[in-house]
C-alpha cells in the first residue's frame, strides 16, 4: 500500500507538487506568526539587555521590589474573590434556569451580554457616581451607609463586583455550556430521591459535574482580573495593573521584564483552559 | 434551545409562581446594583444640567463640540481600521489552518496562541510594542540598521493613530481567528464537491458558494472586533499616557477631573459610547442569526 502510494507521489511532477503546496496558507501563517512573536521577542530581548554581565538583572530587580509582591498578591486575591463570588452567583442561577425557570433564560442571557455594551471605563464611571455618595434610607434623611468609595473594604467590594460584571459573560457562558452537557434534571431527581437538600445537590452533585467548565471560566476570569488597570486605577486600588503602569512611567527594564512575565502567565492560563476544555479557545475583554 | 425550554416546561413546574423566580433574585439584585443603577445614573445625568433640571443640551453638544466630535471620529477610525485589518488577517489565518491545507497540528497551536494574544492587552501589550516599534524598538533598529529605513523620519509614530492601530491589531486578529475557525469548519465538503461536479472552478466556488455562506459570519465578527477596539481604554492609556484623543481616554480624563467643565457632557459622552456599542452588538447578533441558517 505504502509503496504504491510513494511511487505515485514520486511520479508527480515537480510543478504539480508545487501547485499542491499551500503557498498562500504558509504565507498568511508566517505573517501571523511574525505578528505574534516579534513584540514578545522584542520585549524579552530588551528585558535582558540592561546589563550584559547579568542578563537577568531586570528580573532580579523587578522581583526584589516589595511593592511588586504586594500588588501582585493582592491582584491574585482579588481574582480569587471574583471567581468565588461569581461561582456563587452564577452557578445556582444557571442551574435554576435550566431546572425550573426556562422562561427567565432570555432575560438572564441578555443581562450577561450587557458588559459587552458597557465597557470597563463606562462601568467604573457609573460605579463611582453611584457609590461615592452615601446611602439614605428611602424617603428619609437617615444615613444608611457611608459611600463605598470612602473606605478600604467598601472599595474592595466595589472592585470585586465590577470584576464580576466584566467576567460575567464568560463565566455564565462557561457554566451554562457545562450544564448543557450533563443531565442536571436526572441528577437532581436522583439526588432528591436519596434525600439530598439543595445545598448538597449544588455543591456535591452539580459543581463536580461541571468542573472543567468552571475551571475554564475561572482561568478566563483570572486572565481578566490580574493586570486589569481601568477599574483598579479609577477606584484607587493598589493592584498589579496600576503598579506596572506606574513602574513604566519612570523605569525601563523592569516593566519589560514584568510584561514578559505577565505574557507567560496569560499563556499558562490559556494553556490550562485548552487542556481542560479540549481546544475551545476563548477571548476575554479587558483591553 | 427553544425546544428544550418547551420540554422542561411541559414536564416540570407548569405554574411558575413567584417562589420559583426567587431562585434568580440574587442574580437580578446583583445586576441591578452593579450594572443597571450605574448605567441609569449616567443616562439620567446626561439629561440634567448643573441646576438639576432636564436638558437636551448635553446631547446636542455631543454633535456640535469639535473636541468631542473629533474624539468619536478618531475612536471610530481606529476601531474600523483595526476591525477591518484584523478581520482580514484573522480570516486568512483561520482559512490557512482549516481548509487551507496546512498540517492539522498547526491548528491547535494557532488557536492556543490566539487565545493568549486576544487576552494579552492593557499595560503589558503597550510596553511590548514600545520595545518593538518605539524609537529605540527592536524592529525600528533592524529596519534602520539593515534596510536603511528610518520609521520615525518617515512619519511613523507609535503613539499616534497608526501606532495605536498596530497595537490594537495584536488582540484583534487573534479574536477573528477564534471566531472564524469554527465557521470555516462549518463549510460542508459536499458543497465543494457539488460545485466541482457542476464544473465550477475554485474561484467560482469561493465567490458563489463559500463567501455568501460565510459573509454574515465575517461581517458579524468584524462588528464584534469594532466594539472590542471601541471600548478599549487601558492599552491606549498605557501606550500614550492619555495623549491620544479617543473617546475612552477623554472619558477617563473627565472622570479624573472635569476637563470639559461640564459634568453633564461627560455623562453624555459615556452614553453616546454605550449607544454605539449597543448598535454594534445588535448588528452582531442579527448577523449571527443569519449565519446559523447555513453553518451549524
Interface residues (C-beta under 8 A of the other chain):
Chain A: X20 X22 X24 X25 X26 X28 X29 X31 X32 X35 X36 X38 X39 X40 X41 X42 X43 X45 X46 X89 X90 X92 X93 X96 X97 X98 X99 X100 X101 X102 X103 X104 X105 X108 X111 X113 X114 X115 X116 X117 X118 X119 X120 X121 X122 X123 X124 X125 X126 X127 X128 X129 X130 X161 X162 X164 X165 X185 X220 X223 X224 X227 X228 X229 X230 X234 X241 X244 X245 X248 X249 X255 X256 X258 X259 X260 X262 X263 X266 X267 X269 X270 X271 X273 X274 X279 X281 X282 X283 X284 X285 X286 X287
Chain B: X1 X4 X5 X6 X8 X9 X11 X12 X13 X16 X20 X21 X23 X24 X26 X27 X28 X30 X31 X33 X34 X35 X37 X38 X39 X41 X42 X45 X89 X92 X93 X95 X96 X97 X100 X101 X102 X106 X108 X110 X111 X112 X113 X114 X115 X116 X117 X118 X119 X120 X121 X122 X123 X124 X125 X126 X127 X128 X129 X131 X132 X137 X138 X139 X168 X169 X170 X171 X173 X174 X175 X177 X178 X181 X227 X228 X229 X230 X231 X232 X233 X234 X235 X237 X238 X241 X248 X251 X252 X255 X256 X266 X270 X273 X274 X277 X278 X281
